[in-house]
Amino acid sequence: MRIVTNKELSGYKVLPFDLYTENKGKILEAGEVLTPGKLIMLKNYIKIYTEEFNSEDNSNNSENNNEDTPSQLLNFSYESIDPSDFETVINKEGYVKTETQVKIKYFYKRILDLLVQGYYEEGLLKLNTLIGILKTEVFKQISKSGKGSKIRFLGEYEICHPLNVAIVSGLIAKKLDYSALSVDQVILAGLLHDIGKLKIDLADSQALLTMNEEEVKAHPIIGYRMIREEFELPEEIAKVALEHHENNDGSGYPQGLSSDYISEYSQIINVANYYDNLAFNRTHVLVMNNKEALRTMLEVGTKRFSARMLYTFIHMFNYDDSKSFNDMVV
């Protein structure tokens, strides 16, 4: 049996093969019209399989969807990436060199492609490489002046947001004197905290408009299952995907946990996640710069965040960082 991705299915108008669950339960039959409703329904499955696959169909579909071949997906490294191959927005005020910003973003994008296509072992190995790169190329820069705006990646939200969350979360963990292993786990958890969105395409703002609230709130549960059942990573990392929208006062989702019932890693990622969403203007509060973002975090306070994690985060950064986010983009 072969794993079928949502990206592949979106290229068909009529299904050319039967679809099954991992337990061989049939989902849809060949010949059925793939309506938008059916495509949304299919995104609720962790894995979808087909038993038969015609190589000619595969060739045509790959051509139509411009998908990479397995060798193209697998055979890449950070060192082999040519920044000129990837057009992207950069942080012109950033501490990290332009070329390095581009390479890190492209490397992470290729890792996400691996995970989407089901190459979990290869994707996770490259995520470990990325953790080392972030610690080497980004973490050491924060000591220059403590300006949080200057370590952020700007541009494509679905790529930059997990990178930013991973960086800020890892810095918080270091500030709290976590062990080297725990810091790495926090960074990895940050990179994967929104992985459930890959199953429901929430990274696309247009797709978000077609989702109801229940579907939007499903991504923590989907992400948790992916990390535990597919990636087979530790519970501490999976819990972050599940709990990163839980609030200190119990007002979050999906479980309504509060205070110490929320894991420490999740408490850290909750702070970093909200901060970066503020900076990307993905919340109901409009902020123009890092100073306004920090002020908003303090106003929200311990209703949403663990006091320990919030104030550790606040004290890491220069409160007078007032450069406009819009002026940092090139």
Stockholm file with secondary structure:
# STOCKHOLM 1.0

chainA/1-330         MRIVTNKELSGYKVLPFDLYTENKGKILEAGEVLTPGKLIMLKNYIKIYTEEFNSEDNSNNSENNNEDTPSQLLNFSYESIDPSDFETVINKEGYVKTETQVKIKYFYKRILDLLVQGYYEEGLLKLNTLIGILKTEVFKQISKSGKGSKIRFLGEYEICHPLNVAIVSGLIAKKLDYSALSVDQVILAGLLHDIGKLKIDLADSQALLTMNEEEVKAHPIIGYRMIREEFELPEEIAKVALEHHENNDGSGYPQGLSSDYISEYSQIINVANYYDNLAFNRTHVLVMNNKEALRTMLEVGTKRFSARMLYTFIHMFNYDDSKSFNDMVV
#=GR chainA/1-330 SS CEECCHHHHTTCSBCCSCEECTTCCEEECTTCBCCHHHHHHHTTSSCCEESCCCHHHHHHHHHHHTCCCHHHHHSCCTTTCCGGGCCCCCBTTCSSCHHHHHHHHHHHHHHHHHHHTTCHHHHHHHHHHHHHHHHHHTGGGGGGTCCGGGGCCCSCHHHHHHHHHHHHHHHHHHHTTCCHHHHHHHHHHHHHTTGGGGGTTTTSHHHHHTCCHHHHTTHHHHHHHIIIIISCCCHHHHHHHHHTTCCTTSCCSSSCCCGGGSCHHHHHHHHHHHHHHHHTTCSSSCCCBHHHHHHHHHHHGGGTSCHHHHHHHHHHSCTTCCCBGGGGBC
#=GC SS_cons         CEECCHHHHTTCSBCCSCEECTTCCEEECTTCBCCHHHHHHHTTSSCCEESCCCHHHHHHHHHHHTCCCHHHHHSCCTTTCCGGGCCCCCBTTCSSCHHHHHHHHHHHHHHHHHHHTTCHHHHHHHHHHHHHHHHHHTGGGGGGTCCGGGGCCCSCHHHHHHHHHHHHHHHHHHHTTCCHHHHHHHHHHHHHTTGGGGGTTTTSHHHHHTCCHHHHTTHHHHHHHIIIIISCCCHHHHHHHHHTTCCTTSCCSSSCCCGGGSCHHHHHHHHHHHHHHHHTTCSSSCCCBHHHHHHHHHHHGGGTSCHHHHHHHHHHSCTTCCCBGGGGBC
//
